[in-house]
Amino acid sequence: MALPPQKFREIVFQILFSRDFSLSEPQEMVALLMKELKVTKKTMVEADARAHLVEQHLAELDEMITRFSTEYSFDRISRAEKSILRLGAFELLHDSSIPPKVAIAEAIRICRKFGSPESAKFINGLLDGIYHATIPAGALA
């Protein structure tokens, strides 16, 4: 049975989030998450590869988050929210297979599950700002 894209996205988020805290080897964290989330090694390898793609763009993603965060300085954004924003911004900017509205909606869903309702509004506003600033002229018409 195939893993739903929502579950896969949650796993990528958890990998990104765990790396923000962990001092252990990434392989150890992947093994722990695989056991805790009860997913296959193949799924974890794919999710880890996706997390690496996001991490390759961290400087760009963090700059975009900083630029569009009018309410909080980057340092005040919680680690969970940063991980969600990084994943959402990555999907908006670098994954054309995911419609922008889906990327934003999924970031909000993950935030509601792993964060707070207040954070979901912040995530929505920030990613919407990034989306509107980066879409080609006339694409909304």
N, C-alpha and C positions, 0 to 999 in steps of 0.2 A: 504494500500500500504506500503510495507516494505521500510525502510529507507536505502539508499545505504550506503555501508561500508565507502565510502569516506566522506559522510556527518556526519556519526557517529564519525569518527576519528576527524573531525573538531570540533565537539561538545566537545569531550574529551580534545582536545587541548585548547579550549576556557575555559573549567573548570580549567585545570591546570594553564593556563595563568592568569585567574582572581584571583585564590587563591594566586598568587604571589604578587598581589596588595591589595587585599581586607582585610579589618579589620572586615568585617561583618561576620555573621554566614554563614557557607557553605550552609545551607538550603535556606537562603535568596538569595544567588548568584544563586543557582540552579533554584529557582523560577523565578528570573529575566531573566536568560538565556532561560528558557523554554518559557517565554512570548515573548522575543525578537526574538528567533529563530523559533517560531511557531512549536514546536514539542510536542509530548505527554509526559505526566508525566512518563509513562513507559520507553520511550526513555531516558529521563533525569536521571531516577533512574539507568538504565543500564550504561549510560555514566559516571555518578558519581561513580558507583562501579568500573568501569574501571580506572577512574582517581585515586581512592583510591589504586588500585593495583599498579599503577605506583608510587604513593607516598610512598608505603611500601618499595620500592626499591631505594628511592632517594639517599641514601648514596652510594650505589653501582653504580648507573647510573651517579651520579656527579663525582665519582672517574674515571670512564671510559671516560667521556667527558673531564675531566681535563687531563688525561693521553694522549689522542689522539688529543688534541687541541694544535697543534704546533704553530699556528699563534697568538692565543690570550690566555691570562690567563683566567681562569674561570670567574673571577670577571668582565672582560671586555665584556663577551658575553651578548648580550641583553636578556632581560627577555623572549621575544617572541622566540628567537632562543633557549634559554635553555629549554623552554617548548616543542618545536618541537624536540630537540635533546633527551630530556628525554623520550618522547613518542616513537620516532623512535628506540632508544637504547633498551627500554623496549620490543618493538615488536621483535627486533632482538634476544635479550637474553632470553626472557621469554614467547614468544607466538609462538609455533611451528606450529600453524594453519596458520600463515601468512608467505609466502615465503620471504626470506630476501630481494630479489630484489624489491618486492612489498613494504615492509616496508620502504626501502630507497627511492624509487620513490614517495611514498606517503608523506614522510617527505619533500622532495624537492617540491612537489606540494603545500603542506600547506605553506611552506616558501615563495613560489612565490606569493601565495594569501595574506598572512598576513605579509610578510616581504619584502625582496628586492631580485633582481636577484643576486647581489653579495653574499648575505647571502645563497642563494641556493647552490652556489658552495662550500661554507664553510661546510654547512650541509652535502652535498654529500660526500666530502672528509673525514669528520670526521666519519660519519656512515660507510663509506666503510672501513676505517681503523679498526673500532670496529668489523665489520663483518669479515674481513680477519684475525684478531687476535683471534677470538673466534670460528671459524668453526673448526670441527675436521679435523685432518690431513688426506689428501686423498679425502676429500669431494668435492673438486673442480675438481678432475680428471674426 
